[in-house]
Amino acid sequence: MISMDLLLILPAFLVTIGILVTVHEFGHFWVARQLGVKVLRFSIGFGKPLWSRVSGKDPDATEYVVAALPLGGYVKMLDEREGEVAADEVHRAFNRQPVWKRIAIVFAGPAFNFILAAFIYALIFLTGNPAMHPYVTPFGQDTPAVTAGFEPGDRIVAVNQQAVVSWEDARMLMLEDYLRSPVLQVEVETRNGNRLERRLDLSGVALLKDEGDFLLRSGLEFWAPEFGVSISQVMPDSPAARGGLQAGDRILKVDGLALTSGAKSFVDYVKLHPESPIELQVQRDEGVVTLNVTPMARKTDEGTSGYIGAGVGEYVPEHVLSELTFTQYLGPVDALVRGVEKTWQTSLLTLKLMGRMLMGEVSIKNISGPLTIAKFSGETAAAGLPYYLGFLAIVSVSLGVLNLLPIPMLDGGHLLYYVVELIKGSPVSERIEEMGMKLGMALVAGIMVLALYNDFVRLLN
């Protein structure tokens, strides 16, 4: 049987790739047409065409294609290097265009990815960006956050004198500033309302050396005042089942006592009461019910402990959720400005991380491929439209930045050739282009193999 996850992941991934590739290739296509270059084919995907169409009203008879392999696309333009060109159409061939036109056409693909990201960010802020307040708590022993004096419930209000509104803002600013200097001045508001400065010294802490959440390596994590305890599953013929517990139940009290530290306090209480009846006050859809469950005794390395045969999880109660989260709205002009700023900020951060990766300061395990994109496409689509759109914007920025890298075969490689042509006054030789293409193909293939390897390792883990 095909899982529901797969039924969501596949269409979400195809929609994601379809949108990003279409927008990228449309950038090349639209600018080429505006500058008088004839476009022969506009293809979404590679390989065997699954669908094709030529508009009878189009004097250029451009062929529009959807092909079998969805990981990319291309725009084929009239070009003397790829076949004979009629004498009356030579002026419309790509290779005959002045260098500034060729630069504009090639740059348009990545540029449209940045424009898409800015538009998506603006749309999110205009319709309401679901966000979390930047509450943090320190953990561990002698971590930078503990040394800096962070306390549970500190709300970050500024990083190096730059105002922070949301948890996402705090993470982005802390990462940006860490790449500039490992010592951060973090202004917080404590639970009793005091404003304090915390000096977070990350010197010697390799935040990005391994895959995973960089903030956790600083000794900080998101804080919530309390978690509720819920039952995720009940084993058949277990003490929990015999006592009437059901998956989805929310535990309010145990023997009349409120739980103070989430699931851990419930599990610890059960372990301490083998063969002793426990009264549970439980919230269900139909209301509050009282149940009696008697944990069975089970031998462990630590002695005898209670066991009820239920999976225990946590949830955030509504009153806590309202304290932790908010919706960020901006007007049309402010939303557009913020969208452009966020696109620029994300682009620069992506470039900096790529640079640090080349220097060995950022783990290559952070390189992701199509399987990871598919996974997050499905997860964000399941979470809701704002989350999916945010993910789409991030990948669009990444695609734009990646294509601008000066690697032959990518848009950035062609732009590099054109810049050289501007400087020396003539195009680079065919031999240089041929060698560059081979090198570019090897580099891109190597990156793809590494990305797929990382994807499979994540799946196996």
Protein Blocks (a to p, Z undefined) as FASTA:
>chain_A
ZZfklmmmmmmmmmmmmmmmmmmmmmmmmmmmmnopacfbdcedehjdfbdcddfklmnl
pacdddfblgbcddddddfkloccdfklmmmpfklpcfklmmmmmmmmmmmmmmmmmmmm
mmmmmnopaddddddddedehiaklmnopaehiacfbgehiacfbfmlmmmmmmmmmmmo
mcdcdddddfkopacdddddfehiafklpgcjfklmnopacddfbdcdddfbdcehifkl
mnopaehiacfbgghiacfkljmlmmmmmmmmghiacddddddfkbccdddddddddddf
kbccddehiacdddddfklmmmmpccddddfklmmmmmmmmmmmmmmmmmmmmmmmmnop
acfklpccfklmmmmmmmmmmnomklmmmmmmmmmmmmmmmmmpccehiaklmmmmmmmm
mmnopacdfklmmmmmmmmmmmmmmmmmmmmmmmmmmmmZZ
